[in-house]
Amino acid sequence: MQTRFKRFSVIGGFIILLAVLIADAYITKRQLDQQIETGLWVTHSRQVQLELRKVETLLEDAETGQRGFLYTGEELYLAPYNQSLTQIDSHIDALARLTSDNPRQQSAVTDLRGLVRTKLGEMASTIALYHSGQQDEARKLVLSNAGLITMNKIRAVIVDMEGEEGALATKRAAAYRHNIFLTTTCIYLTTTLAVIGLLLLAYYILREMNLRERHAQELRAREEWFRVTLTSIGDGVIATDQNGRVTFLNPIAEELTGITTASAAGRNILDIFPIFNESTMAPVDNPVAKVIEHDRPMGLANHTVLRKPNGALTPIDDSAAPIRDDNGKLIGVVLVLRDISDNRKTERVLRNAEKLGAAARLSATVAHEINNPLEAAVNLVYIARLDPQAPTAVIQQLTQAEQELERVAHITRQTLGFFRDNNAAEPIELEALVGAVFQLYSNKLVSKRIRIERHFGKCPPIRGVQNEVKQVLSNLISNAADAVAIGGTIIVTLKCVEEVGRTAVHMLVEDDGPGVANEHKERIFEPFFTTKRDVGTGLGLWVSREIVERHGGSIELADRENGSRGAAFNVIFEALPENA
């Protein structure tokens, strides 16, 4: 019974307070309307006074310009006069509109319009006389004081009108202040009643507020604990509502998606979490949508990548689960995702290591088997080259064949020794070595009508194993010859660059083939990676980099100048000092 009485007391108090506030609001509204209307009339009077001052000022400016012209003859002095002619009628018309409610002021406006026309006519006559060459007549007309008499009449009319509007403005300002007083009183009364009502009602609702505040604090503490937990874990977490609209991303999820929580909030999960099959780039079913559809936890298919707004792809693994309320109703979905790029790299390294191990064992076996017949072939070529009856051209070809067989023998010895060859380094003239490699591939170059450009600067020799450096050149030039079309171009540039503490020889091998696709640039030096599906093994550039780095140099895929089409590889060796 007591609880019901308190409840009705609160409702009754609200009703009484609301009725008082409504009545006071009505009275305040009426006072505000009257105050606004009075304020508009005060502004109206000030506008009338302002227009009167503008008319007087324009006439005075016109008179000053007229006299300046009559005394000097300079047309420049007529600018104020001409300006007054174009503006003064509009101001008199404005006065007529503003005083349309006042018959006495309307009569004064009519008088003012006539006097102004008389004054402007007098000034126009003097100016016309001066223009016609009757300067003396113009000055006599000015000195006749007719214009002064007219101007004094104009000022008298303006003073009367200003007095009339001043009296009206004083009366209206007093009414405006009275309305402000009444409006302020109503506002104070409303505020006092509202404060009293709130104080009376505060006693009844204070305990309920305290209970709700205590409950809210407990909820906030739990929310903060969950927020800190979700923010601190090492996996990405995305939460959505029951419609798949994003409500939360932790920092890891922001990093993986490339989207902040502020920009993602309220957007559909499909917009910020686009996922595709890594191999086919076909869209993959979103796990959040599947959870909402099937109302149970869902995982992500293997080989899935997440695309960021900048187009970057990240391999991920994730799972999604429903969020339920106390009644078991689905109210959202939580998605947990992680970046597995490192796992993919580790798997790739392990696969390459297995391939390299198998290739090394196979290469050692092959090298061992071909080494003996290779030595026999070298000996036979040597004997044939020493035949005194052999033609000179044949001897040159046998000499070249002997050199290439020796390079093959060197490669087999490298393979058998697991790249720990004991050949001593020696000075190498890169210019001569480049020529020898072009001679080696002359048949292929001629058959494809490939044009060769050599840009050789004056460079000192480098120190290295000649067969190994020749193998690097062979790989680069062979790749370039395979890449260019018939009639293509291969350019080799040698230049000497002074660097800090050393002199470096830069060798740039360029071609005008299709070039290296952007998605292949990061993997171009990986073992077994090739874009030549029919003839490539994927080991040439990898072996070349191993050789160059073993010689203390570097090799990189460079951009061609001026954005030209094709590929360019820059090889850098340290030059021999001049006193070496």
C-alpha positions in Angstrom: 0.0 0.0 0.0 2.8 2.4 0.9 4.7 1.6 -2.3 1.5 2.2 -4.3 1.0 5.5 -2.5 4.6 6.6 -3.2 4.2 5.6 -6.8 1.0 7.7 -7.3 2.6 10.6 -5.3 5.4 10.6 -7.8 3.1 10.5 -10.8 0.9 13.2 -9.3 3.9 15.4 -8.6 5.0 14.9 -12.2 1.6 15.9 -13.5 1.3 19.0 -11.4 4.8 20.1 -12.3 4.2 19.4 -15.9 1.0 21.5 -15.9 2.8 24.4 -14.2 5.6 24.2 -16.7 3.3 24.1 -19.7 1.4 27.2 -18.5 4.6 29.0 -17.8 5.9 28.0 -21.2 2.8 29.4 -22.9 3.2 32.7 -21.1 6.9 32.8 -21.8 6.2 32.1 -25.5 3.8 35.1 -25.7 6.4 37.4 -24.0 9.1 36.2 -26.3 6.9 36.9 -29.4 6.2 40.4 -28.1 9.8 41.0 -27.3 10.9 39.8 -30.8 8.2 42.1 -32.4 9.3 45.1 -30.3 12.9 44.4 -31.1 12.1 44.3 -34.8 10.4 47.8 -34.6 13.5 49.2 -32.8 15.6 47.8 -35.6 13.1 49.3 -38.1 13.5 52.8 -36.6 17.3 52.5 -36.7 17.1 51.4 -40.4 15.1 54.5 -41.2 17.7 56.7 -39.5 20.5 54.9 -41.3 18.8 55.4 -44.7 18.3 59.2 -43.9 22.0 59.5 -43.1 23.0 57.7 -46.3 20.8 60.1 -48.4 22.4 63.1 -46.8 25.9 61.7 -47.2 25.3 60.9 -50.9 24.1 64.5 -51.5 27.1 66.0 -49.7 29.5 63.7 -51.7 27.8 64.7 -55.0 28.0 68.4 -54.1 31.7 68.0 -53.2 32.4 66.2 -56.5 30.5 68.9 -58.4 32.5 71.8 -56.9 35.8 70.0 -57.4 35.0 69.5 -61.0 33.9 73.1 -61.5 37.2 74.4 -59.9 39.6 72.0 -61.6 37.8 70.7 -64.7 39.0 67.2 -63.9 36.5 64.5 -64.7 37.9 62.5 -61.8 36.1 64.7 -59.3 32.7 63.7 -60.8 33.0 60.1 -59.5 31.2 60.8 -56.2 28.5 62.7 -58.1 28.0 59.9 -60.6 27.9 57.3 -57.7 25.2 59.4 -55.9 23.1 59.5 -59.1 23.0 55.7 -59.2 22.4 55.1 -55.5 20.3 57.9 -54.0 17.0 56.8 -55.6 17.3 53.3 -54.1 17.8 54.8 -50.6 14.8 57.1 -50.9 12.7 54.1 -52.1 13.9 52.2 -49.1 12.7 55.1 -46.9 9.3 55.0 -48.5 9.0 51.2 -47.8 10.2 51.5 -44.2 7.8 54.4 -43.4 4.8 53.0 -45.2 3.0 52.6 -41.8 3.5 56.3 -40.9 1.5 58.9 -42.9 3.6 61.8 -41.6 6.8 60.1 -42.6 5.4 59.2 -46.0 4.6 62.9 -46.6 8.1 63.9 -45.6 9.6 61.2 -47.9 7.6 62.8 -50.8 9.0 66.2 -50.0 12.5 64.8 -49.6 12.3 63.1 -53.0 11.3 66.4 -54.7 14.0 68.4 -53.0 16.6 65.8 -53.9 15.6 65.9 -57.6 15.8 69.7 -57.5 19.3 69.6 -56.0 20.5 67.0 -58.4 19.0 69.0 -61.3 20.9 72.1 -60.1 24.1 70.2 -60.0 23.5 68.6 -63.4 22.9 72.1 -64.9 26.2 73.5 -63.6 28.1 70.5 -65.0 26.3 70.7 -68.3 27.2 74.4 -68.6 30.8 73.7 -67.8 30.9 70.9 -70.4 29.5 73.3 -73.0 32.3 75.9 -72.4 30.2 78.3 -70.2 32.4 78.0 -67.1 31.5 81.4 -65.8 27.7 80.7 -66.1 28.2 77.5 -64.2 30.1 79.3 -61.4 27.4 82.0 -61.2 24.7 79.4 -60.8 26.7 77.9 -57.9 27.3 81.3 -56.3 23.6 82.2 -56.6 23.0 80.1 -53.4 20.0 78.3 -54.9 21.7 75.0 -54.3 22.5 76.0 -50.7 18.9 76.9 -50.0 17.7 73.6 -51.5 20.3 71.7 -49.4 19.2 73.4 -46.2 15.6 72.4 -46.9 16.8 68.8 -47.5 18.6 68.8 -44.1 15.6 70.3 -42.4 13.4 67.4 -43.8 16.0 64.9 -42.7 16.2 66.4 -39.2 12.4 66.2 -38.8 12.2 62.6 -40.0 15.1 61.6 -37.7 13.3 63.3 -34.8 10.2 61.4 -35.6 12.0 58.1 -35.8 14.0 58.9 -32.7 10.9 59.4 -30.7 9.4 56.2 -32.0 12.7 54.3 -31.3 12.7 55.6 -27.7 9.2 54.4 -27.1 9.9 51.1 -28.8 13.1 50.5 -26.8 11.3 51.1 -23.5 8.7 48.5 -24.6 11.5 46.2 -25.6 13.1 46.5 -22.1 9.8 45.9 -20.4 9.3 42.7 -22.5 12.8 41.5 -21.6 11.9 42.0 -17.9 8.7 40.0 -18.2 10.5 37.2 -20.2 13.3 37.0 -17.7 10.7 36.8 -14.8 9.0 33.9 -16.6 12.2 32.1 -17.1 13.3 32.6 -13.5 9.8 31.4 -12.3 10.1 28.3 -14.6 13.5 27.5 -13.3 12.5 27.9 -9.7 9.5 25.6 -10.1 11.6 23.1 -11.9 14.2 23.1 -9.2 11.6 22.7 -6.5 10.0 19.9 -8.3 13.3 18.1 -8.9 14.2 18.4 -5.3 10.9 16.9 -4.2 11.2 14.1 -6.7 14.9 13.4 -5.9 14.0 11.9 -2.5 11.9 9.2 -4.1 14.3 8.2 -6.9 17.6 8.6 -5.2 17.7 5.1 -3.8 16.8 3.6 -7.2 19.5 5.6 -8.8 22.1 4.4 -6.3 21.1 0.8 -7.0 21.3 1.3 -10.7 24.6 3.1 -10.5 26.0 0.2 -8.4 24.8 -2.3 -11.0 26.2 -0.1 -13.9 29.6 0.0 -12.2 29.7 -3.7 -11.9 28.8 -4.0 -15.6 31.5 -1.4 -16.6 34.1 -3.3 -14.6 33.2 -6.5 -16.3 33.2 -4.8 -19.7 36.6 -3.2 -19.1 38.0 -6.6 -18.0 36.8 -8.2 -21.2 38.0 -5.3 -23.3 41.5 -5.5 -21.8 41.6 -9.2 -22.2 40.5 -9.1 -25.9 43.0 -6.2 -26.5 45.9 -8.0 -25.0 45.7 -11.5 -26.6 48.0 -12.2 -29.5 45.2 -13.1 -32.0 42.9 -10.8 -33.9 39.4 -10.6 -32.6 36.4 -9.2 -34.4 32.9 -9.0 -32.9 29.7 -8.4 -34.8 26.0 -8.1 -33.9 23.4 -10.7 -34.9 23.2 -9.0 -38.4 26.9 -9.3 -39.1 27.7 -5.6 -38.5 31.0 -5.0 -36.8 31.0 -3.7 -33.2 34.6 -4.3 -32.1 38.2 -5.0 -33.4 41.2 -5.5 -31.2 44.6 -3.9 -32.3 45.7 -7.2 -33.9 42.6 -7.4 -36.0 43.0 -3.7 -37.0 46.5 -4.5 -38.1 45.5 -7.6 -40.1 42.5 -6.0 -41.8 44.1 -2.5 -42.3 40.9 -0.9 -40.8 40.4 0.8 -37.5 37.5 0.1 -35.1 36.2 3.7 -35.6 35.9 3.3 -39.4 34.7 -0.3 -39.2 31.9 0.1 -36.6 28.5 -0.5 -38.0 29.8 -1.9 -41.4 29.0 -5.3 -42.7 31.7 -7.9 -41.9 31.9 -8.7 -45.6 33.2 -5.2 -46.3 36.1 -5.3 -43.8 36.9 -9.0 -44.0 37.2 -10.0 -47.7 38.7 -13.4 -47.9 39.8 -15.5 -51.0 41.2 -18.8 -51.9 45.0 -18.4 -52.0 45.4 -20.4 -55.2 42.3 -19.5 -57.3 41.5 -16.0 -55.7 37.9 -17.1 -55.7 35.8 -15.6 -52.8 35.5 -17.8 -49.7 32.4 -18.1 -47.6 32.6 -15.7 -44.7 32.6 -17.7 -41.4 30.5 -15.0 -39.6 27.7 -15.4 -42.2 27.9 -19.2 -41.8 27.6 -19.0 -38.0 24.6 -16.7 -38.3 23.0 -19.1 -40.8 23.8 -22.4 -39.0 23.9 -21.0 -35.4 27.1 -23.0 -34.5 30.9 -22.5 -34.5 32.6 -22.5 -37.9 36.2 -22.7 -39.1 37.9 -21.3 -42.1 38.9 -23.3 -45.2 42.6 -24.0 -45.7 44.7 -21.8 -48.0 42.7 -18.6 -47.3 44.1 -15.1 -47.7 42.7 -11.8 -46.3 42.9 -8.7 -48.6 43.6 -5.3 -47.1 42.3 -2.1 -48.5 45.7 -1.5 -50.2 45.4 -4.8 -52.0 48.0 -6.7 -49.8 47.2 -10.3 -49.2 47.8 -12.0 -45.8 47.4 -15.8 -45.3 45.2 -16.4 -42.2 43.6 -19.0 -40.1 40.4 -18.3 -38.1 37.3 -19.6 -36.4 34.0 -18.0 -35.6 31.5 -18.8 -32.8 28.1 -17.4 -31.8 27.6 -15.0 -28.9 24.4 -15.7 -26.9 22.5 -13.9 -24.2 21.2 -15.4 -20.9 18.2 -16.9 -22.8 20.4 -18.6 -25.4 19.4 -16.2 -28.1 22.0 -15.3 -30.8 23.1 -11.7 -30.2 26.4 -11.6 -32.2 29.4 -13.5 -33.5 33.0 -13.4 -32.4 35.7 -14.1 -35.0 39.3 -15.1 -34.0 42.0 -14.8 -36.7 45.7 -15.1 -36.9 48.4 -14.3 -39.4 50.1 -17.5 -40.6 52.6 -15.9 -43.0 55.5 -17.1 -40.8 54.1 -20.6 -40.9 53.9 -20.5 -44.7 57.4 -19.2 -45.0 58.7 -21.9 -42.7 56.9 -24.6 -44.8 58.3 -23.1 -48.0 61.8 -23.1 -46.6 61.5 -26.7 -45.5 60.1 -27.7 -48.9 63.0 -25.9 -50.6 65.5 -27.5 -48.3 64.2 -30.9 -49.1 64.3 -30.1 -52.8 67.8 -28.8 -52.5 68.9 -31.8 -50.5 67.5 -34.2 -53.2 68.9 -32.0 -56.0 72.3 -32.0 -54.3 72.4 -35.8 -54.0 71.2 -36.2 -57.5 73.7 -33.6 -58.8 76.6 -35.3 -57.0 75.6 -38.6 -58.5 75.3 -37.2 -62.0 78.6 -35.2 -61.7 80.4 -38.3 -60.5 79.0 -40.3 -63.5 79.9 -37.8 -66.1 83.3 -36.7 -64.8 85.2 -39.6 -66.3 83.8 -39.4 -69.9 84.1 -35.6 -69.6 87.8 -35.9 -68.9 88.1 -38.2 -71.9 86.3 -35.6 -74.1 88.6 -32.9 -72.9 91.7 -35.0 -73.8 90.3 -35.8 -77.3 89.6 -32.2 -78.0 93.1 -31.3 -76.8 94.6 -33.9 -79.2 92.5 -32.7 -82.1 93.5 -29.1 -81.5 97.2 -30.0 -81.7 96.8 -31.6 -85.1 99.0 -29.5 -87.5 96.8 -30.3 -90.4 93.6 -28.9 -88.8 92.3 -25.6 -90.4 92.5 -22.4 -88.4 88.8 -22.1 -88.1 88.5 -25.6 -86.7 91.3 -25.0 -84.2 89.5 -21.8 -83.0 86.2 -23.8 -82.5 88.1 -26.6 -80.7 89.8 -24.1 -78.4 86.4 -22.6 -77.6 85.0 -26.1 -77.0 87.9 -26.9 -74.8 87.2 -23.8 -72.7 83.5 -24.7 -72.3 84.4 -28.3 -71.5 86.7 -27.0 -68.8 83.9 -24.9 -67.4 81.6 -27.9 -67.3 84.3 -29.9 -65.6 84.7 -27.0 -63.1 80.9 -27.2 -62.4 81.1 -30.9 -61.8 84.0 -30.5 -59.4 82.0 -27.8 -57.6 79.0 -30.2 -57.3 81.2 -33.1 -56.1 82.9 -30.8 -53.6 79.5 -29.3 -52.4 80.5 -25.8 -53.7 83.8 -25.9 -51.8 86.1 -25.6 -54.8 89.7 -24.9 -54.2 90.3 -22.9 -57.5 92.3 -19.9 -56.7 90.9 -16.4 -57.4 92.6 -14.4 -60.1 92.2 -10.9 -61.7 89.3 -10.9 -64.2 88.7 -8.4 -67.0 84.9 -8.3 -67.2 84.9 -6.6 -70.6 86.7 -9.6 -72.1 84.6 -12.1 -70.2 81.4 -10.5 -71.5 82.7 -10.8 -75.0 83.5 -14.5 -74.5 80.0 -15.2 -73.2 78.4 -13.4 -76.2 80.6 -15.5 -78.4 79.4 -18.7 -76.6 75.7 -17.8 -77.3 76.4 -16.4 -80.8 74.2 -19.1 -82.5 71.2 -18.3 -80.4 71.7 -14.5 -80.7 72.0 -14.8 -84.5 69.0 -17.1 -84.9 66.7 -14.7 -83.0 68.4 -11.6 -84.7 69.1 -10.1 -81.2 70.8 -6.8 -81.3 73.7 -6.4 -78.8 74.6 -3.1 -77.2 77.8 -2.7 -75.2 78.4 0.4 -73.0 81.8 -0.3 -71.4 83.4 2.4 -69.2 87.0 2.2 -68.2 86.9 -0.3 -65.3 89.7 -2.0 -63.3 89.7 -5.8 -63.1 88.0 -7.7 -60.3 89.3 -10.7 -58.3 87.4 -14.0 -58.5 87.2 -17.5 -59.9 86.8 -16.9 -63.7 84.6 -19.9 -64.4 82.2 -19.0 -61.6 81.9 -15.3 -62.7 81.5 -16.6 -66.3 78.7 -18.8 -65.1 76.9 -15.8 -63.6 77.2 -13.9 -66.9 76.1 -16.9 -68.8 72.9 -17.3 -66.7 72.0 -13.6 -67.1 72.6 -13.4 -70.8 70.9 -16.8 -71.5 67.9 -15.6 -69.5 67.8 -12.3 -71.5 68.1 -14.2 -74.8 65.2 -16.4 -73.8 63.1 -13.4 -72.8 63.4 -11.1 -75.7 61.4 -11.6 -78.9 62.9 -12.0 -82.4 64.7 -8.8 -83.2 65.0 -7.8 -79.5 67.8 -6.0 -77.8 70.2 -7.0 -75.0 72.3 -4.2 -73.4 75.3 -4.8 -71.1 76.7 -1.7 -69.3 80.0 -1.6 -67.3 80.9 1.3 -65.2 83.2 2.1 -62.2 81.6 3.7 -59.1 83.5 5.2 -56.2 82.0 4.2 -53.0 83.0 4.7 -49.4 86.3 3.0 -48.8 86.3 1.1 -52.1 85.9 1.1 -55.9 83.0 -1.0 -57.2 82.4 -2.3 -60.7 78.7 -2.2 -61.7 77.6 -4.6 -64.5 74.0 -4.0 -65.7 72.4 -6.6 -68.0 69.1 -5.3 -69.6 66.7 -6.7 -72.1 63.5 -5.5 -73.8 61.5 -8.6 -73.1 58.3 -8.8 -71.0 60.1 -8.1 -67.8 59.4 -9.6 -64.3 55.8 -9.4 -63.0 55.3 -7.5 -59.7 54.1 -10.7 -58.0 57.3 -12.5 -58.9 59.9 -9.9 -57.9 60.2 -11.0 -54.3 60.7 -14.7 -55.3 62.9 -14.3 -58.4 66.1 -15.5 -56.5 64.4 -18.4 -54.7 65.6 -21.9 -55.7 63.3 -23.8 -58.0 61.2 -20.7 -58.8 61.0 -20.1 -62.6 58.7 -18.3 -65.0 60.1 -20.4 -68.0 57.8 -23.4 -67.5 59.2 -25.5 -70.4 63.0 -24.8 -70.2 63.7 -23.3 -66.7 64.9 -25.2 -63.6 64.6 -22.2 -61.2 68.3 -22.6 -60.1 70.1 -20.2 -62.4 69.5 -17.0 -60.6 69.8 -18.7 -57.2 73.2 -20.1 -58.1 74.2 -16.8 -59.6 73.4 -15.0 -56.3 75.3 -17.6 -54.3 78.4 -17.1 -56.5 78.2 -13.3 -56.5 77.8 -13.1 -52.7 80.6 -15.6 -52.3 82.8 -13.1 -54.3 81.8 -10.3 -51.8 79.4 -8.7 -54.3 75.7 -8.3 -54.8 73.0 -8.9 -57.4 69.6 -7.3 -57.6 66.6 -6.9 -59.9 66.7 -3.2 -61.0 64.2 -0.9 -62.7 65.0 0.1 -66.2 65.5 3.8 -66.9 62.6 5.9 -68.1 60.2 3.1 -67.2 61.3 1.1 -70.3 59.8 -2.4 -70.8 62.0 -5.4 -69.9 64.2 -6.7 -67.1 67.4 -5.4 -65.7 69.9 -7.1 -63.3 72.6 -5.1 -61.6 75.7 -7.1 -60.5 78.2 -5.3 -58.2 81.8 -6.5 -57.7 84.6 -4.9 -55.7 87.4 -3.7 -58.1 91.0 -4.6 -57.5 93.1 -1.7 -56.1 95.5 -0.2 -58.6 98.6 -1.4 -56.7 97.3 -5.0 -56.3 
